[in-house]
Amino acid sequence: MGKRTDEWLKVRKEWVKENPPNHQGFYICGICGQPVHFSDIEVDHVEGRLGRNLVDKENLQPTHVLCNRLKGSKKQKPKVS
């Protein structure tokens, strides 16, 4: 793995630790607003690669894998706060 990948994995792990799921193991997808189980989340950048620093934890949100893939690198305001 490259330095950038290692850094992202570290930030993702820290974000998950600082933002635990609810008591049933669910987050709310920041894109579609539906529940997504902890085991299925993908941590997404609200503002993509061309915007903010990629490791800025304030720029991250939990999403479904499919929602994140469909969004791509477009900016998406979180549906939840």
PDB file with SEQRES, HELIX, SHEET and CRYST1 records, atoms N, CA, C and O in Angstrom:
SEQRES   1 A   81  MET GLY LYS ARG THR ASP GLU TRP LEU LYS VAL ARG LYS          
SEQRES   2 A   81  GLU TRP VAL LYS GLU ASN PRO PRO ASN HIS GLN GLY PHE          
SEQRES   3 A   81  TYR ILE CYS GLY ILE CYS GLY GLN PRO VAL HIS PHE SER          
SEQRES   4 A   81  ASP ILE GLU VAL ASP HIS VAL GLU GLY ARG LEU GLY ARG          
SEQRES   5 A   81  ASN LEU VAL ASP LYS GLU ASN LEU GLN PRO THR HIS VAL          
SEQRES   6 A   81  LEU CYS ASN ARG LEU LYS GLY SER LYS LYS GLN LYS PRO          
SEQRES   7 A   81  LYS VAL SER                                                  
HELIX    1 AA1 LYS A    3  GLU A   18  1                                  16    
HELIX    2 AA2 PHE A   38  ASP A   40  5                                   3    
HELIX    3 AA3 LYS A   57  ASN A   59  5                                   3    
HELIX    4 AA4 VAL A   65  LYS A   71  1                                   7    
SHEET    1 AA1 2 PHE A  26  ILE A  28  0                                        
SHEET    2 AA1 2 PRO A  35  HIS A  37 -1                                        
SHEET    1 AA2 2 ILE A  41  HIS A  45  0                                        
SHEET    2 AA2 2 LEU A  60  HIS A  64 -1                                        
CRYST1    1.000    1.000    1.000  90.00  90.00  90.00 P 1           1          
ATOM      1  N   MET A   1       0.840  -1.190   0.000  1.00  0.00           N  
ATOM      2  CA  MET A   1       0.000   0.000   0.000  1.00  0.00           C  
ATOM      3  C   MET A   1       0.879   1.245   0.000  1.00  0.00           C  
ATOM      4  O   MET A   1       1.974   1.259   0.563  1.00  0.00           O  
ATOM      5  N   GLY A   2       0.375   2.276  -0.639  1.00  0.00           N  
ATOM      6  CA  GLY A   2       1.107   3.531  -0.674  1.00  0.00           C  
ATOM      7  C   GLY A   2       0.851   4.367   0.562  1.00  0.00           C  
ATOM      8  O   GLY A   2      -0.035   4.070   1.363  1.00  0.00           O  
ATOM      9  N   LYS A   3       1.643   5.416   0.703  1.00  0.00           N  
ATOM     10  CA  LYS A   3       1.519   6.310   1.854  1.00  0.00           C  
ATOM     11  C   LYS A   3       0.117   6.923   1.922  1.00  0.00           C  
ATOM     12  O   LYS A   3      -0.463   7.038   3.002  1.00  0.00           O  
ATOM     13  N   ARG A   4      -0.420   7.314   0.769  1.00  0.00           N  
ATOM     14  CA  ARG A   4      -1.746   7.944   0.732  1.00  0.00           C  
ATOM     15  C   ARG A   4      -2.827   6.964   1.193  1.00  0.00           C  
ATOM     16  O   ARG A   4      -3.736   7.347   1.930  1.00  0.00           O  
ATOM     17  N   THR A   5      -2.733   5.700   0.761  1.00  0.00           N  
ATOM     18  CA  THR A   5      -3.698   4.678   1.162  1.00  0.00           C  
ATOM     19  C   THR A   5      -3.596   4.406   2.651  1.00  0.00           C  
ATOM     20  O   THR A   5      -4.614   4.302   3.335  1.00  0.00           O  
ATOM     21  N   ASP A   6      -2.389   4.290   3.154  1.00  0.00           N  
ATOM     22  CA  ASP A   6      -2.190   4.066   4.586  1.00  0.00           C  
ATOM     23  C   ASP A   6      -2.787   5.208   5.402  1.00  0.00           C  
ATOM     24  O   ASP A   6      -3.426   4.977   6.428  1.00  0.00           O  
ATOM     25  N   GLU A   7      -2.578   6.429   4.944  1.00  0.00           N  
ATOM     26  CA  GLU A   7      -3.116   7.601   5.648  1.00  0.00           C  
ATOM     27  C   GLU A   7      -4.640   7.568   5.640  1.00  0.00           C  
ATOM     28  O   GLU A   7      -5.266   7.846   6.664  1.00  0.00           O  
ATOM     29  N   TRP A   8      -5.259   7.227   4.483  1.00  0.00           N  
ATOM     30  CA  TRP A   8      -6.716   7.170   4.388  1.00  0.00           C  
ATOM     31  C   TRP A   8      -7.267   6.092   5.316  1.00  0.00           C  
ATOM     32  O   TRP A   8      -8.258   6.334   6.005  1.00  0.00           O  
ATOM     33  N   LEU A   9      -6.659   4.922   5.352  1.00  0.00           N  
ATOM     34  CA  LEU A   9      -7.138   3.850   6.221  1.00  0.00           C  
ATOM     35  C   LEU A   9      -7.083   4.266   7.686  1.00  0.00           C  
ATOM     36  O   LEU A   9      -7.977   3.934   8.464  1.00  0.00           O  
ATOM     37  N   LYS A  10      -6.050   4.981   8.055  1.00  0.00           N  
ATOM     38  CA  LYS A  10      -5.920   5.472   9.436  1.00  0.00           C  
ATOM     39  C   LYS A  10      -7.036   6.474   9.751  1.00  0.00           C  
ATOM     40  O   LYS A  10      -7.664   6.393  10.807  1.00  0.00           O  
ATOM     41  N   VAL A  11      -7.280   7.412   8.840  1.00  0.00           N  
ATOM     42  CA  VAL A  11      -8.324   8.423   9.052  1.00  0.00           C  
ATOM     43  C   VAL A  11      -9.696   7.765   9.113  1.00  0.00           C  
ATOM     44  O   VAL A  11     -10.515   8.119   9.962  1.00  0.00           O  
ATOM     45  N   ARG A  12      -9.958   6.802   8.214  1.00  0.00           N  
ATOM     46  CA  ARG A  12     -11.247   6.098   8.201  1.00  0.00           C  
ATOM     47  C   ARG A  12     -11.467   5.382   9.532  1.00  0.00           C  
ATOM     48  O   ARG A  12     -12.555   5.457  10.102  1.00  0.00           O  
ATOM     49  N   LYS A  13     -10.446   4.690  10.029  1.00  0.00           N  
ATOM     50  CA  LYS A  13     -10.543   3.970  11.302  1.00  0.00           C  
ATOM     51  C   LYS A  13     -10.829   4.940  12.444  1.00  0.00           C  
ATOM     52  O   LYS A  13     -11.661   4.652  13.304  1.00  0.00           O  
ATOM     53  N   GLU A  14     -10.151   6.084  12.462  1.00  0.00           N  
ATOM     54  CA  GLU A  14     -10.374   7.098  13.497  1.00  0.00           C  
ATOM     55  C   GLU A  14     -11.796   7.652  13.406  1.00  0.00           C  
ATOM     56  O   GLU A  14     -12.455   7.851  14.427  1.00  0.00           O  
ATOM     57  N   TRP A  15     -12.270   7.902  12.174  1.00  0.00           N  
ATOM     58  CA  TRP A  15     -13.624   8.442  11.999  1.00  0.00           C  
ATOM     59  C   TRP A  15     -14.662   7.470  12.546  1.00  0.00           C  
ATOM     60  O   TRP A  15     -15.578   7.876  13.262  1.00  0.00           O  
ATOM     61  N   VAL A  16     -14.524   6.193  12.214  1.00  0.00           N  
ATOM     62  CA  VAL A  16     -15.472   5.179  12.690  1.00  0.00           C  
ATOM     63  C   VAL A  16     -15.446   5.109  14.211  1.00  0.00           C  
ATOM     64  O   VAL A  16     -16.495   4.977  14.842  1.00  0.00           O  
ATOM     65  N   LYS A  17     -14.260   5.195  14.805  1.00  0.00           N  
ATOM     66  CA  LYS A  17     -14.144   5.149  16.267  1.00  0.00           C  
ATOM     67  C   LYS A  17     -14.815   6.370  16.908  1.00  0.00           C  
ATOM     68  O   LYS A  17     -15.464   6.251  17.947  1.00  0.00           O  
ATOM     69  N   GLU A  18     -14.657   7.526  16.294  1.00  0.00           N  
ATOM     70  CA  GLU A  18     -15.221   8.773  16.831  1.00  0.00           C  
ATOM     71  C   GLU A  18     -16.714   8.924  16.520  1.00  0.00           C  
ATOM     72  O   GLU A  18     -17.394   9.731  17.154  1.00  0.00           O  
ATOM     73  N   ASN A  19     -17.223   8.168  15.565  1.00  0.00           N  
ATOM     74  CA  ASN A  19     -18.615   8.263  15.131  1.00  0.00           C  
ATOM     75  C   ASN A  19     -19.235   6.869  15.114  1.00  0.00           C  
ATOM     76  O   ASN A  19     -19.505   6.322  14.045  1.00  0.00           O  
ATOM     77  N   PRO A  20     -19.459   6.296  16.286  1.00  0.00           N  
ATOM     78  CA  PRO A  20     -19.983   4.919  16.329  1.00  0.00           C  
ATOM     79  C   PRO A  20     -21.416   4.846  15.793  1.00  0.00           C  
ATOM     80  O   PRO A  20     -22.136   5.845  15.794  1.00  0.00           O  
ATOM     81  N   PRO A  21     -21.820   3.667  15.339  1.00  0.00           N  
ATOM     82  CA  PRO A  21     -23.198   3.492  14.873  1.00  0.00           C  
ATOM     83  C   PRO A  21     -24.161   3.535  16.055  1.00  0.00           C  
ATOM     84  O   PRO A  21     -23.737   3.566  17.210  1.00  0.00           O  
ATOM     85  N   ASN A  22     -25.454   3.536  15.760  1.00  0.00           N  
ATOM     86  CA  ASN A  22     -26.432   3.531  16.843  1.00  0.00           C  
ATOM     87  C   ASN A  22     -26.412   2.181  17.575  1.00  0.00           C  
ATOM     88  O   ASN A  22     -25.633   1.295  17.222  1.00  0.00           O  
ATOM     89  N   HIS A  23     -27.246   2.030  18.564  1.00  0.00           N  
ATOM     90  CA  HIS A  23     -27.234   0.830  19.416  1.00  0.00           C  
ATOM     91  C   HIS A  23     -27.554  -0.455  18.658  1.00  0.00           C  
ATOM     92  O   HIS A  23     -27.282  -1.547  19.157  1.00  0.00           O  
ATOM     93  N   GLN A  24     -28.128  -0.341  17.461  1.00  0.00           N  
ATOM     94  CA  GLN A  24     -28.437  -1.528  16.654  1.00  0.00           C  
ATOM     95  C   GLN A  24     -27.386  -1.775  15.570  1.00  0.00           C  
ATOM     96  O   GLN A  24     -27.518  -2.706  14.775  1.00  0.00           O  
ATOM     97  N   GLY A  25     -26.348  -0.945  15.540  1.00  0.00           N  
ATOM     98  CA  GLY A  25     -25.271  -1.124  14.566  1.00  0.00           C  
ATOM     99  C   GLY A  25     -25.490  -0.415  13.248  1.00  0.00           C  
ATOM    100  O   GLY A  25     -24.863  -0.761  12.247  1.00  0.00           O  
ATOM    101  N   PHE A  26     -26.386   0.588  13.232  1.00  0.00           N  
ATOM    102  CA  PHE A  26     -26.688   1.277  11.985  1.00  0.00           C  
ATOM    103  C   PHE A  26     -26.242   2.733  11.998  1.00  0.00           C  
ATOM    104  O   PHE A  26     -26.211   3.389  13.040  1.00  0.00           O  
ATOM    105  N   TYR A  27     -25.900   3.211  10.822  1.00  0.00           N  
ATOM    106  CA  TYR A  27     -25.688   4.625  10.522  1.00  0.00           C  
ATOM    107  C   TYR A  27     -26.836   5.029   9.599  1.00  0.00           C  
ATOM    108  O   TYR A  27     -27.612   4.185   9.150  1.00  0.00           O  
ATOM    109  N   ILE A  28     -26.932   6.312   9.326  1.00  0.00           N  
ATOM    110  CA  ILE A  28     -27.844   6.809   8.302  1.00  0.00           C  
ATOM    111  C   ILE A  28     -26.970   7.254   7.132  1.00  0.00           C  
ATOM    112  O   ILE A  28     -26.045   8.048   7.304  1.00  0.00           O  
ATOM    113  N   CYS A  29     -27.270   6.742   5.956  1.00  0.00           N  
ATOM    114  CA  CYS A  29     -26.503   7.084   4.761  1.00  0.00           C  
ATOM    115  C   CYS A  29     -26.612   8.585   4.516  1.00  0.00           C  
ATOM    116  O   CYS A  29     -27.714   9.131   4.460  1.00  0.00           O  
ATOM    117  N   GLY A  30     -25.477   9.246   4.370  1.00  0.00           N  
ATOM    118  CA  GLY A  30     -25.453  10.683   4.135  1.00  0.00           C  
ATOM    119  C   GLY A  30     -25.942  11.081   2.762  1.00  0.00           C  
ATOM    120  O   GLY A  30     -26.132  12.269   2.501  1.00  0.00           O  
ATOM    121  N   ILE A  31     -26.150  10.124   1.877  1.00  0.00           N  
ATOM    122  CA  ILE A  31     -26.608  10.432   0.522  1.00  0.00           C  
ATOM    123  C   ILE A  31     -28.105  10.170   0.371  1.00  0.00           C  
ATOM    124  O   ILE A  31     -28.844  11.055  -0.060  1.00  0.00           O  
ATOM    125  N   CYS A  32     -28.560   8.966   0.720  1.00  0.00           N  
ATOM    126  CA  CYS A  32     -29.984   8.638   0.509  1.00  0.00           C  
ATOM    127  C   CYS A  32     -30.828   8.770   1.772  1.00  0.00           C  
ATOM    128  O   CYS A  32     -32.056   8.793   1.684  1.00  0.00           O  
ATOM    129  N   GLY A  33     -30.203   8.856   2.945  1.00  0.00           N  
ATOM    130  CA  GLY A  33     -30.943   9.027   4.189  1.00  0.00           C  
ATOM    131  C   GLY A  33     -31.500   7.744   4.786  1.00  0.00           C  
ATOM    132  O   GLY A  33     -32.216   7.795   5.786  1.00  0.00           O  
ATOM    133  N   GLN A  34     -31.186   6.592   4.193  1.00  0.00           N  
ATOM    134  CA  GLN A  34     -31.679   5.299   4.676  1.00  0.00           C  
ATOM    135  C   GLN A  34     -30.646   4.647   5.595  1.00  0.00           C  
ATOM    136  O   GLN A  34     -29.459   4.959   5.505  1.00  0.00           O  
ATOM    137  N   PRO A  35     -31.084   3.743   6.479  1.00  0.00           N  
ATOM    138  CA  PRO A  35     -30.142   3.056   7.368  1.00  0.00           C  
ATOM    139  C   PRO A  35     -29.152   2.205   6.570  1.00  0.00           C  
ATOM    140  O   PRO A  35     -29.491   1.627   5.537  1.00  0.00           O  
ATOM    141  N   VAL A  36     -27.944   2.148   7.069  1.00  0.00           N  
ATOM    142  CA  VAL A  36     -26.905   1.293   6.499  1.00  0.00           C  
ATOM    143  C   VAL A  36     -26.146   0.663   7.665  1.00  0.00           C  
ATOM    144  O   VAL A  36     -25.685   1.371   8.560  1.00  0.00           O  
ATOM    145  N   HIS A  37     -26.015  -0.646   7.659  1.00  0.00           N  
ATOM    146  CA  HIS A  37     -25.376  -1.351   8.760  1.00  0.00           C  
ATOM    147  C   HIS A  37     -23.880  -1.069   8.781  1.00  0.00           C  
ATOM    148  O   HIS A  37     -23.250  -0.880   7.741  1.00  0.00           O  
ATOM    149  N   PHE A  38     -23.328  -1.046   9.984  1.00  0.00           N  
ATOM    150  CA  PHE A  38     -21.906  -0.800  10.189  1.00  0.00           C  
ATOM    151  C   PHE A  38     -21.037  -1.653   9.273  1.00  0.00           C  
ATOM    152  O   PHE A  38     -20.047  -1.165   8.729  1.00  0.00           O  
ATOM    153  N   SER A  39     -21.394  -2.914   9.098  1.00  0.00           N  
ATOM    154  CA  SER A  39     -20.576  -3.821   8.294  1.00  0.00           C  
ATOM    155  C   SER A  39     -20.633  -3.495   6.805  1.00  0.00           C  
ATOM    156  O   SER A  39     -19.823  -4.000   6.027  1.00  0.00           O  
ATOM    157  N   ASP A  40     -21.581  -2.658   6.407  1.00  0.00           N  
ATOM    158  CA  ASP A  40     -21.766  -2.333   4.993  1.00  0.00           C  
ATOM    159  C   ASP A  40     -21.435  -0.888   4.629  1.00  0.00           C  
ATOM    160  O   ASP A  40     -21.575  -0.507   3.467  1.00  0.00           O  
ATOM    161  N   ILE A  41     -21.000  -0.074   5.594  1.00  0.00           N  
ATOM    162  CA  ILE A  41     -20.770   1.343   5.274  1.00  0.00           C  
ATOM    163  C   ILE A  41     -19.512   1.536   4.447  1.00  0.00           C  
ATOM    164  O   ILE A  41     -18.575   0.737   4.467  1.00  0.00           O  
ATOM    165  N   GLU A  42     -19.544   2.625   3.731  1.00  0.00           N  
ATOM    166  CA  GLU A  42     -18.350   3.142   3.082  1.00  0.00           C  
ATOM    167  C   GLU A  42     -18.262   4.581   3.550  1.00  0.00           C  
ATOM    168  O   GLU A  42     -19.250   5.313   3.497  1.00  0.00           O  
ATOM    169  N   VAL A  43     -17.098   4.991   4.005  1.00  0.00           N  
ATOM    170  CA  VAL A  43     -16.920   6.364   4.457  1.00  0.00           C  
ATOM    171  C   VAL A  43     -16.618   7.204   3.221  1.00  0.00           C  
ATOM    172  O   VAL A  43     -15.656   6.949   2.496  1.00  0.00           O  
ATOM    173  N   ASP A  44     -17.460   8.207   2.996  1.00  0.00           N  
ATOM    174  CA  ASP A  44     -17.425   9.023   1.785  1.00  0.00           C  
ATOM    175  C   ASP A  44     -16.970  10.435   2.092  1.00  0.00           C  
ATOM    176  O   ASP A  44     -17.199  10.947   3.188  1.00  0.00           O  
ATOM    177  N   HIS A  45     -16.331  11.059   1.129  1.00  0.00           N  
ATOM    178  CA  HIS A  45     -15.986  12.474   1.214  1.00  0.00           C  
ATOM    179  C   HIS A  45     -17.187  13.287   0.733  1.00  0.00           C  
ATOM    180  O   HIS A  45     -17.637  13.112  -0.400  1.00  0.00           O  
ATOM    181  N   VAL A  46     -17.705  14.168   1.577  1.00  0.00           N  
ATOM    182  CA  VAL A  46     -18.825  15.024   1.200  1.00  0.00           C  
ATOM    183  C   VAL A  46     -18.401  15.879   0.007  1.00  0.00           C  
ATOM    184  O   VAL A  46     -19.105  15.949  -1.000  1.00  0.00           O  
ATOM    185  N   GLU A  47     -17.254  16.519   0.130  1.00  0.00           N  
ATOM    186  CA  GLU A  47     -16.678  17.319  -0.946  1.00  0.00           C  
ATOM    187  C   GLU A  47     -15.525  16.496  -1.508  1.00  0.00           C  
ATOM    188  O   GLU A  47     -14.578  16.185  -0.785  1.00  0.00           O  
ATOM    189  N   GLY A  48     -15.592  16.149  -2.761  1.00  0.00           N  
ATOM    190  CA  GLY A  48     -14.666  15.193  -3.366  1.00  0.00           C  
ATOM    191  C   GLY A  48     -13.226  15.625  -3.501  1.00  0.00           C  
ATOM    192  O   GLY A  48     -12.776  16.597  -2.893  1.00  0.00           O  
ATOM    193  N   ARG A  49     -12.522  14.871  -4.314  1.00  0.00           N  
ATOM    194  CA  ARG A  49     -11.077  14.998  -4.484  1.00  0.00           C  
ATOM    195  C   ARG A  49     -10.611  16.392  -4.868  1.00  0.00           C  
ATOM    196  O   ARG A  49      -9.500  16.785  -4.513  1.00  0.00           O  
ATOM    197  N   LEU A  50     -11.412  17.130  -5.568  1.00  0.00           N  
ATOM    198  CA  LEU A  50     -10.987  18.448  -6.029  1.00  0.00           C  
ATOM    199  C   LEU A  50     -11.260  19.537  -4.997  1.00  0.00           C  
ATOM    200  O   LEU A  50     -10.865  20.689  -5.177  1.00  0.00           O  
ATOM    201  N   GLY A  51     -11.927  19.168  -3.932  1.00  0.00           N  
ATOM    202  CA  GLY A  51     -12.267  20.146  -2.900  1.00  0.00           C  
ATOM    203  C   GLY A  51     -11.299  20.106  -1.729  1.00  0.00           C  
ATOM    204  O   GLY A  51     -10.108  20.380  -1.879  1.00  0.00           O  
ATOM    205  N   ARG A  52     -11.817  19.769  -0.589  1.00  0.00           N  
ATOM    206  CA  ARG A  52     -11.064  19.799   0.661  1.00  0.00           C  
ATOM    207  C   ARG A  52     -10.036  18.690   0.758  1.00  0.00           C  
ATOM    208  O   ARG A  52      -9.989  17.778  -0.068  1.00  0.00           O  
ATOM    209  N   ASN A  53      -9.220  18.791   1.783  1.00  0.00           N  
ATOM    210  CA  ASN A  53      -8.223  17.780   2.082  1.00  0.00           C  
ATOM    211  C   ASN A  53      -8.917  16.432   2.262  1.00  0.00           C  
ATOM    212  O   ASN A  53      -9.916  16.342   2.975  1.00  0.00           O  
ATOM    213  N   LEU A  54      -8.405  15.402   1.632  1.00  0.00           N  
ATOM    214  CA  LEU A  54      -9.053  14.092   1.662  1.00  0.00           C  
ATOM    215  C   LEU A  54      -9.068  13.442   3.033  1.00  0.00           C  
ATOM    216  O   LEU A  54      -9.860  12.530   3.270  1.00  0.00           O  
ATOM    217  N   VAL A  55      -8.222  13.883   3.928  1.00  0.00           N  
ATOM    218  CA  VAL A  55      -8.195  13.259   5.253  1.00  0.00           C  
ATOM    219  C   VAL A  55      -8.835  14.151   6.325  1.00  0.00           C  
ATOM    220  O   VAL A  55      -8.637  13.920   7.517  1.00  0.00           O  
ATOM    221  N   ASP A  56      -9.586  15.149   5.915  1.00  0.00           N  
ATOM    222  CA  ASP A  56     -10.308  16.030   6.838  1.00  0.00           C  
ATOM    223  C   ASP A  56     -11.546  15.289   7.337  1.00  0.00           C  
ATOM    224  O   ASP A  56     -12.492  15.080   6.577  1.00  0.00           O  
ATOM    225  N   LYS A  57     -11.548  14.889   8.618  1.00  0.00           N  
ATOM    226  CA  LYS A  57     -12.650  14.089   9.162  1.00  0.00           C  
ATOM    227  C   LYS A  57     -13.977  14.827   9.188  1.00  0.00           C  
ATOM    228  O   LYS A  57     -15.028  14.191   9.257  1.00  0.00           O  
ATOM    229  N   GLU A  58     -13.956  16.163   9.134  1.00  0.00           N  
ATOM    230  CA  GLU A  58     -15.195  16.945   9.080  1.00  0.00           C  
ATOM    231  C   GLU A  58     -15.855  16.822   7.708  1.00  0.00           C  
ATOM    232  O   GLU A  58     -17.013  17.204   7.539  1.00  0.00           O  
ATOM    233  N   ASN A  59     -15.129  16.297   6.738  1.00  0.00           N  
ATOM    234  CA  ASN A  59     -15.619  16.172   5.365  1.00  0.00           C  
ATOM    235  C   ASN A  59     -16.074  14.741   5.058  1.00  0.00           C  
ATOM    236  O   ASN A  59     -16.214  14.381   3.889  1.00  0.00           O  
ATOM    237  N   LEU A  60     -16.305  13.930   6.080  1.00  0.00           N  
ATOM    238  CA  LEU A  60     -16.645  12.526   5.878  1.00  0.00           C  
ATOM    239  C   LEU A  60     -18.063  12.217   6.327  1.00  0.00           C  
ATOM    240  O   LEU A  60     -18.601  12.875   7.218  1.00  0.00           O  
ATOM    241  N   GLN A  61     -18.663  11.212   5.702  1.00  0.00           N  
ATOM    242  CA  GLN A  61     -20.012  10.774   6.059  1.00  0.00           C  
ATOM    243  C   GLN A  61     -20.140   9.286   5.751  1.00  0.00           C  
ATOM    244  O   GLN A  61     -19.473   8.776   4.852  1.00  0.00           O  
ATOM    245  N   PRO A  62     -21.006   8.582   6.505  1.00  0.00           N  
ATOM    246  CA  PRO A  62     -21.243   7.173   6.199  1.00  0.00           C  
ATOM    247  C   PRO A  62     -22.210   7.056   5.021  1.00  0.00           C  
ATOM    248  O   PRO A  62     -23.162   7.829   4.919  1.00  0.00           O  
ATOM    249  N   THR A  63     -21.965   6.098   4.140  1.00  0.00           N  
ATOM    250  CA  THR A  63     -22.848   5.883   2.995  1.00  0.00           C  
ATOM    251  C   THR A  63     -22.950   4.398   2.668  1.00  0.00           C  
ATOM    252  O   THR A  63     -22.139   3.586   3.111  1.00  0.00           O  
ATOM    253  N   HIS A  64     -23.971   4.069   1.882  1.00  0.00           N  
ATOM    254  CA  HIS A  64     -24.022   2.751   1.255  1.00  0.00           C  
ATOM    255  C   HIS A  64     -22.939   2.738   0.172  1.00  0.00           C  
ATOM    256  O   HIS A  64     -22.609   3.784  -0.386  1.00  0.00           O  
ATOM    257  N   VAL A  65     -22.397   1.580  -0.119  1.00  0.00           N  
ATOM    258  CA  VAL A  65     -21.392   1.469  -1.174  1.00  0.00           C  
ATOM    259  C   VAL A  65     -21.977   1.954  -2.500  1.00  0.00           C  
ATOM    260  O   VAL A  65     -21.342   2.741  -3.203  1.00  0.00           O  
ATOM    261  N   LEU A  66     -23.187   1.491  -2.849  1.00  0.00           N  
ATOM    262  CA  LEU A  66     -23.797   1.870  -4.118  1.00  0.00           C  
ATOM    263  C   LEU A  66     -24.057   3.375  -4.192  1.00  0.00           C  
ATOM    264  O   LEU A  66     -23.803   3.993  -5.226  1.00  0.00           O  
ATOM    265  N   CYS A  67     -24.558   3.968  -3.115  1.00  0.00           N  
ATOM    266  CA  CYS A  67     -24.802   5.416  -3.104  1.00  0.00           C  
ATOM    267  C   CYS A  67     -23.510   6.173  -3.376  1.00  0.00           C  
ATOM    268  O   CYS A  67     -23.490   7.132  -4.148  1.00  0.00           O  
ATOM    269  N   ASN A  68     -22.432   5.735  -2.735  1.00  0.00           N  
ATOM    270  CA  ASN A  68     -21.146   6.399  -2.908  1.00  0.00           C  
ATOM    271  C   ASN A  68     -20.642   6.237  -4.339  1.00  0.00           C  
ATOM    272  O   ASN A  68     -20.090   7.180  -4.907  1.00  0.00           O  
ATOM    273  N   ARG A  69     -20.822   5.063  -4.926  1.00  0.00           N  
ATOM    274  CA  ARG A  69     -20.366   4.829  -6.296  1.00  0.00           C  
ATOM    275  C   ARG A  69     -21.153   5.700  -7.283  1.00  0.00           C  
ATOM    276  O   ARG A  69     -20.581   6.262  -8.218  1.00  0.00           O  
ATOM    277  N   LEU A  70     -22.460   5.804  -7.068  1.00  0.00           N  
ATOM    278  CA  LEU A  70     -23.284   6.612  -7.963  1.00  0.00           C  
ATOM    279  C   LEU A  70     -22.972   8.096  -7.839  1.00  0.00           C  
ATOM    280  O   LEU A  70     -23.040   8.831  -8.824  1.00  0.00           O  
ATOM    281  N   LYS A  71     -22.632   8.535  -6.637  1.00  0.00           N  
ATOM    282  CA  LYS A  71     -22.291   9.937  -6.401  1.00  0.00           C  
ATOM    283  C   LYS A  71     -20.972  10.286  -7.052  1.00  0.00           C  
ATOM    284  O   LYS A  71     -20.823  11.383  -7.590  1.00  0.00           O  
ATOM    285  N   GLY A  72     -20.013   9.380  -7.016  1.00  0.00           N  
ATOM    286  CA  GLY A  72     -18.688   9.659  -7.560  1.00  0.00           C  
ATOM    287  C   GLY A  72     -17.991  10.736  -6.758  1.00  0.00           C  
ATOM    288  O   GLY A  72     -18.054  10.731  -5.529  1.00  0.00           O  
ATOM    289  N   SER A  73     -17.328  11.657  -7.432  1.00  0.00           N  
ATOM    290  CA  SER A  73     -16.573  12.697  -6.729  1.00  0.00           C  
ATOM    291  C   SER A  73     -17.336  14.022  -6.655  1.00  0.00           C  
ATOM    292  O   SER A  73     -16.758  15.051  -6.307  1.00  0.00           O  
ATOM    293  N   LYS A  74     -18.637  13.999  -6.983  1.00  0.00           N  
ATOM    294  CA  LYS A  74     -19.442  15.217  -6.886  1.00  0.00           C  
ATOM    295  C   LYS A  74     -19.637  15.597  -5.425  1.00  0.00           C  
ATOM    296  O   LYS A  74     -19.609  14.740  -4.541  1.00  0.00           O  
ATOM    297  N   LYS A  75     -19.834  16.880  -5.183  1.00  0.00           N  
ATOM    298  CA  LYS A  75     -20.103  17.354  -3.831  1.00  0.00           C  
ATOM    299  C   LYS A  75     -21.524  16.971  -3.445  1.00  0.00           C  
ATOM    300  O   LYS A  75     -22.445  17.109  -4.249  1.00  0.00           O  
ATOM    301  N   GLN A  76     -21.705  16.493  -2.224  1.00  0.00           N  
ATOM    302  CA  GLN A  76     -23.016  16.089  -1.726  1.00  0.00           C  
ATOM    303  C   GLN A  76     -23.159  16.589  -0.305  1.00  0.00           C  
ATOM    304  O   GLN A  76     -22.354  16.238   0.558  1.00  0.00           O  
ATOM    305  N   LYS A  77     -24.159  17.393  -0.050  1.00  0.00           N  
ATOM    306  CA  LYS A  77     -24.410  17.813   1.324  1.00  0.00           C  
ATOM    307  C   LYS A  77     -24.989  16.648   2.079  1.00  0.00           C  
ATOM    308  O   LYS A  77     -25.867  15.959   1.560  1.00  0.00           O  
ATOM    309  N   PRO A  78     -24.522  16.400   3.302  1.00  0.00           N  
ATOM    310  CA  PRO A  78     -25.079  15.298   4.092  1.00  0.00           C  
ATOM    311  C   PRO A  78     -26.546  15.523   4.385  1.00  0.00           C  
ATOM    312  O   PRO A  78     -26.965  16.656   4.619  1.00  0.00           O  
ATOM    313  N   LYS A  79     -27.338  14.451   4.377  1.00  0.00           N  
ATOM    314  CA  LYS A  79     -28.762  14.539   4.702  1.00  0.00           C  
ATOM    315  C   LYS A  79     -28.978  14.565   6.203  1.00  0.00           C  
ATOM    316  O   LYS A  79     -30.050  14.946   6.674  1.00  0.00           O  
ATOM    317  N   VAL A  80     -27.958  14.160   6.958  1.00  0.00           N  
ATOM    318  CA  VAL A  80     -28.058  14.119   8.404  1.00  0.00           C  
ATOM    319  C   VAL A  80     -26.962  14.987   8.995  1.00  0.00           C  
ATOM    320  O   VAL A  80     -25.955  15.254   8.339  1.00  0.00           O  
ATOM    321  N   SER A  81     -27.151  15.427  10.222  1.00  0.00           N  
ATOM    322  CA  SER A  81     -26.116  16.237  10.851  1.00  0.00           C  
ATOM    323  C   SER A  81     -25.397  15.468  11.920  1.00  0.00           C  
ATOM    324  O   SER A  81     -24.487  16.000  12.557  1.00  0.00           O  
TER     325      SER A  81                                                      
END                                                                             
